[in-house]
């Protein structure tokens, strides 16, 4: 029973990386978003560079009865998506990229609600690239996905064995992949036919910038035990991409922002817009380098009254998780001032992780006097091992990246 409870709470915590964290968080974690200096890089003013805005795991739904416990902001799905669309249209990138789990379940009403919002973006002259995600197929099959979304897309090459395709913006080639060859719940996978198609596309577009897009992860957790639920289960894939000249993969699935790399191949995991810091990714691809930064959706400028309601929901989610962690610590006989200090440290951790700045603050967390007590108190509920592993292994700030080639 304790093991089942710990797993449930662990997955709730991953989704609840809300930036608000527990109510004891410091203001620096709670409210301040550090704008990346890459936002002012000259590449954004270069008319030859390709500018993209990126999201993953939108989980759009119009089903008002959906349980909001895990993601309270899902109650504002329509308003948040309208705000996001308005910001995309106003900033007018060269392309909008969505890397899967576009709706919460593939429910026909959700798809029917999302597509017109995306069509409005396309009608404003902004191409859209969409990949499949595992949640898209809960209540929808591949044929229904194609019928619903491909009217919005401009594929150049199509994989006969899947819904994978290429899209080309200026000189940049995007490999938009359908990684759902695996059985449900087993993570991502490509069939042998699709792996051959990837090789063909890498050869066909050799010498041009190629960006790889998928829902499940390419590098995050590669070679680690227990990663099969989120990793694309084709172990030869990273080398295939790296040898084919691919420098960047854009993925999602985990609902929190993360950046990692292996052998010259970088991977950016996009956060979930309905939770965390409500991030939107920005990518510029130039002749000999690319630049990426993430920042929160500008609800104050585009969202009318949605920001106040969103702040309330985020605050309530933080308070709820504070209560959950408090009860877990008390189960482990941690009370009083010790519990209060541990809760403050948990909140810092959640804030940094949700903002993608864990690498910048890992030493600060490890040097906190309550660090070992936090790990000990949460160890039997999966949080402890997870926190320790992420603090010790996260190497890069997930909010910015610059790659030269």
N, C-alpha and C positions, 0 to 999 in steps of 0.2 A: 504493500500500500504506500509506504514511504517513497519507494522508487517511482511509482506511478505519479505521485504528487510532485516529486522533484522534476520529472520530465515535463509535466504540464506547466509548472511555474517557470521552468527554464525557457520554454518556447514563448510563454507570455512575456518574459523579460526581454527576449530578443526583439519582439515587435514593439515593446514599450520603450525602446531607446529613444525617448521623446525629447531629449534636450532639456526638458523640465526636470526630469529625474525626480528624486525624492525632495520633499519640501525643505530639507536642511541644506540644499545646494547653495553654493556661494553665487553671488551675482555674476561673477565672471563666467561661470558655467551656464547659468540660467539665461542670461539676456544678451551677452555680447557675441556678435558674429564677427570674426576677424576676416576682413576682406583680403583676398589674395592679391599681392602686387601684380600677378600675372593678368589681372583684369585690365590693367593699363598697358599691356604689352603692345607694341606697334603692329603686331600681326593682325589685330582686330580691325585695324584701319586699312589693311592691305586688300584691295579689291580682288586680287587673284587668289587669296586664301579662301578655303571653304569653312564657313561658320555653321556649326551645328548646335542645337539644343537637345539635351538628352534626358529621358526619364526611363525608369523601369518600375514594374510592379505597381502600376496605377490601381489595379483591383477595383475598377469602377463598378458601382452598383446603384441601381434605383430601387432595390428591394429594401424598403424601409424597415422591415422586420428583421433584417440581418442582426445578429448578436454583436453589439458594439464593444463588448468587454475587451477583446484583444486590441482593436484599433478604434478608439472612440471617434476619431475624426472621420471615420467612414460614414458617419451620420451626415456629414457635409460633402459627400462625394460629388454631387452635382455642382455645388458652389465652388469647391476647390478646383474641380476640372474646368469650370468656366473661367476662373481666375487664371489658371495655368494657360488656357487657350488664348486669353486676352493678352497675356504677357508675351507669348510666342508671336502672336500676330503683330503686336506693337514693336517688338524688337526685330522681327522679320529676319530670322537666320536663313541660310541657304537650304537648310533641311531640319526637320524634326525627327528624332530617332526615339523609338519606343522598343525596349528589349523584353517584351513578354509579360504575361499575366496582366493583360490589358483590361480584362474584367475579372470580377471576383470568382466567377464560376463558368463563364460562357453562357450564362442564362440569356435567353433570347431577348428579354426586355432590357437587360443591361447593355447588350450589344447594340440594340436599336436606339438606346439613349446615348451611347458613346459615339457611334459613327457620325451622326450629324455634327457633333462638336468638332470632330476631326475633319469632316468635310469642309467646315467653315475655314479651318486653317489652310487646307489645300486650295480652296477657292480664293484665298488671299495671296496665292502665288507661292506658297511654301510647300515644297515636296515633303512627303512623309515616308519614313521607312519603319516598318513594323515587323517584329519577329513573333513567333508563337511562344507561349509559356505553358507550363503544366496546368495552371488553373483555367486557361482558356479552353481546355478540353474536358473539364469536369462534366459539362452538359452540352458539349458541341463536338462534332467530329471535324476531320480535316476538310471535307467538302464544304461544310457549313462555314468554317473559318474563311476559306478562300472566297466564297460567295459574299460574305459580309465585309471583308477588309480589302480584297485585292482591287476593288474599284478605286481605292484611295492611293494605290501604289503605282510605280512606274518601273516594273522589273525589266531588266535587259536580258539576263540569262535566267532560265528556270531549271531547277533540278527535277528530272522526271520522277525521282524516287521519294520526294518530300516536298514540303512547302518552302524550301530554301530558294533563294534567288539573289541576283546581284542588282544593285542600284548604283548609278554613276552620277555624281554631282561634280561639275567641272571636270577635273582630272582625277578625282578621288573615287576609288572603287570600294563599295561597301558590300561585304559578304553577309547577307541577312539570313541567318540560319534557323532552321526548324530542327530542334534537337530532341524531338519526342519519339524517337524510335524505341526507347526503352519502355519496359512495362511500367504501368502507373505506380508512382511512389518510389521508383528506383533511381531517380535522378535523370540526367540527360544522356542521350546516346545518339550517335549517327550510325546508320546502316552502312555496310560495306560499299553499297552503290553511292551513297552520299559522300563518303570519304573519298571515293574516286572522283566525284564531281568537284569536291574542294580542290583536289590536286590539279584537275583540269583548269579550274578558274585561276589558281595561283600561277600556272604556266601561261595561260592566255593573257593575264594582265601583269606579267613580270615586268619590273621596272617602273610601275606606277604605284602611288601610295594605295595600300589596301588596308581597310579597317574591318576587323572581324566582329560580327554581332551575334550574340546568342543569349538565351535566357539563363541557362545553367552555366556554371563557372568553368573556365578553362584552366586556371592556375590556383585559385584559392583552395587551399587544403590539399594540393597535389601531393600524392605519396603518403598522406596521413591516414591513419585508421579512422573510419567513421565518416569519410568525406563522400561516400558514394551517393548519398541522398541529394547532394547539391552539385557535385562535379560531373562534367561530361565524361562518361565512362568509355572513352577512347584514349587510352594512355599515350598513343602515338601522336595525338593531335598537337600538343605544344611544339614538338620538334618539326612536324609537318608545316605548321604556320611560320615558325622561326626560319626554317630553311627556305620557305617561300617568300621571305622578305617582309612578312607582317610584323609590325612593331607594336600594334595596339589591338586589344580585344576589349569590347564593351559588353558587360554582362550585368546580371542582377540577381534575383531569386532570394538573396539573404536578407533583404529589406534594410540593410545598413550600408553606409558608404565604406569602401575599402579600396586600396591600391596595392598591388603586388607585382613582382616581376620574376622572370626566370630566363636565363640565357638570352637576354636582349628583347624578350617579348614581355610587354607590360599588359596588365589587366586592370580595368577600372570597374568596380562594382558600384552601380548607382543605388542610392537609398530610395526608400518608399515615400512618394510625395505626401501620403496621408499621415505619416508618422515621422518620428525623428525630428530633424530640423526642417522638414518639408523642402528638400533640396531639389534644385534643378541644375543639371550639368551643362557646361558650355565648352565647346571644343572648336579650336581653329587649326586647320591643317594647311601649312604652307609648303613652299617648294622643298625646303630641306629640314623642316622641323614641325612639331605640333605642340600646342599649348592647351591645357585644360584647367578649368577651375569650377568649383561648385559654389552655389550660394542659395539662400532660401528664396522661395517664391515670394514675390513682393505683394503680399495680401493687402497691405495698407494702401498701395497705389491702385490696385485693380479690383479688390475684393469687396468694396462697400462695407457692409457690417460683418462680413464673414470673419475678419480678423478677431473681433471681440469674442465671437462664439468659439472660434478655434482656440484662442488663448484659454478660454474657460475649460474646454474639453481637455486640452493639454495639461492644464493645471490639475484637473480632477484625476487624470490618469497618473500624474506624478504623485498625487496624494494617495491614490489607491496602491501604487507600487511601494510607497513608503510604508503603508500599513502591512502589506505582504511581507516585506523584508523585516519589519519590526517583529512580526509574529514568528518568522523563521529564526531570528536571533534569540528570541526568548525561549524557543524550543531547545536551543543549545545553551541555555542558562547565561545569556549575555543580557544584562539589564543596566538601567541607570545611565550614568555618564558614559560608560563604555559603549553601550548600545547607541547612544546619541552620536558619538564620534564615528562609530562604524557606519551608521546611516549616512552621515555627512560624506564619508569617503566613498560609499556606494554611489551616492548621488553624483559626486565628481566623476567617478568612473563612467557611469551611464551617460553623463553629459558629454564627456570627451569622446566616448565611443560613438554616440549618436551623431556628433559633429564631425567625426572622422579625424579627430586630432589626437587620438590616443598615443601615437608614436611621439608626439611633441611633449606629452605629459607623463610618459611611463615612469621616468625616474622620480618625478614628484610623487606619484602614487606609491611607488615601492619604498620611498623614504618616509612615508607617513607612519607615525607610531602605531596606527590602528590597522596597518596593512595585513600583517600576519593573522590578527584576530578576525579580520573580515574574511580572509580565505578559509580559516578554520571554521568559522561560524556558518559558512555557506557551502562547505565542501560536499556535504552529503546531499545537497539539493542541486547539483550540477553547476551552479553558479560559480562556486569556488574554483574548480578546475578550469572552467571556461575563462574566468577573469584572469587567472594566473597565466594561462596559455596566451591569451590575446595581449596582455601587457608585456610578456616576455618576447613575443614573436612579431608583433606589428612593427614594421620598419618605416612605413611611409605615411605622411600626412595625406589623408584621402580627399582633401579639398583642393589639391593642385598637383599638376604634373607638367613637365616640359621634356620633350624628347627630340633629339637631333638625329639626323641620318645623312 
